[in-house]
Amino acid sequence: MKKKFIIVFLFFIVYGLALWGYLYGASAEIPRELQGTSADPQTFMTSKELLLSEEYSTIRNFLSLLSAPYEWLIMLFLLMCGWSRTFNVWAKKISKRNFMQTVIYLFWLSLATLILSAPLQWVRYKLSLKYGISVQSLHDWIKEQFIDFWFNYVLMIIIIHVIYMLIRYTKKRWWFYTWVLSIPFTLFLTFIQPVVIAPLYDDFSPLQNKQLEEKILQLADKVNIPADHVYEVNKSEETNALNAYVTGIGSNSRIVLWDTTLERLTDDEILFIMAHEMGHYTMKHVYYGLLGSLVLSLVGLYLVHKIMGSLYVRYKKKAGISSLSSLATVPLLLLIISMLSFAASPLTNYVSRVHEKKADEYAIELVEDKEAAVSSFQKLSKAGLSQVNPPYLVKFFQYTHPPMLERMQYIQQHK
């Protein structure tokens, strides 16, 4: 198994080199008919910003497209080199209870994953600092990683314990029962996200600019969105990027603005962005997204069941794993889920881009201010050093929003 892992590792290196060659050589040239228009970054970025945007975007896209295969490599390493089996042995020696074994096993698995993924996370952090996207201190970055570790660890305990309990109970139907249980669990997490999960990472407070808040609430009232407050979140200590969003479902829905957005955009630009987010709310994109994810998870869990069972039968002797319900198979489960998620990303990204375009259309019809719309996209591009016209594969696998070039072109052409 270790020799096979070396072969897999070599494939990963070849993939990385091919990916870098593609991104480095890909053209981000603006179509001739759009050159010199407000969608052309040469009209709103300096020559230095253009150069930094190309450099940063190339490296960031490389790391983003490398991250999923790197995650797969980690899972294969833990599985094929025997570490997962070792963690399971340690858990069984400490406790005879299934739940405690899950707690112990997942601690070691999570710690190993954290250590092995740390180099890539560190490079991404340093890259964002170098190009001025992030201003987050090392202390705060470590604190965020610490919160991530424990939050994901607790979540994994719940999910993995239930899944493996179901596998022990019914090897043929565990995937379906898991999916049924995932429905209320997903809705619950979405409901509590704005008031429980998000505050773990950021400090939220009512919007201090009451005049702007009144404008936003009037806009929300115009389209029958029940909102009593707008919240701002302190992100300027972490990033120079801009953002705003509507989050949550039901009574926990929130309109949120980053303080960086408040500082660097005009009221009209903020109102356009808020109208965009209200478009998502009004057109119920959150609910469509939840429904879509539940449908995909049903298909995905069935495929996980079939693929995992087949691989277990084929490699159980070489891997030294006695049962499919053994916790030693968790990396295999996570690997298959991650690969299927990656395979589905072009579809989910396309649907998301359609929703974003519809929200742009909704916003421009609501506020009727093309200039504010285009200038807000220009400032978002500058703040994030984003390519307005990214390479095709980057858009295909990474972009949940249409590229800024398409968004600005659409706004200009909208009647």
Secondary structure, DSSP 8 states (H G I E B T S, - for coil): -HHHHHHHHHHHHHHHHHHHHHHHH------GGGTTSTTSGGGTS-HHHHHHHHHHHHHHHHHHHHHHHHHHHHHHHHHHTSHHHHHHHHHHHH-SSHHHHHHHHHHHHHHHHHHHHHHHHHHHHHHHHHTTSB---HHHHHHHHHHHHHHHHHHHHHHHHHHHHHHHH-TTTHHHHHHHHHHHHHHHHHHHIIIIIGGGTS-EEE-S-HHHHHHHHHHHHHTT---S-EEEE--TTTBS---EEEE-SGGG-EEEEEHHHHHHS-HHHHHHHHHHHHHHHHTTHHHHHHHHHHHHHHHHHHHHHHHHHHHHHHHHHHHT---TTSGGGHHHHHHHHHHHHHHHHHHHHHHHHHHHHHHHHHHHHHH--HHHHHHHHHHHHHHHT--SS--HHHHHHH-SS--HHHHHHHHHH--
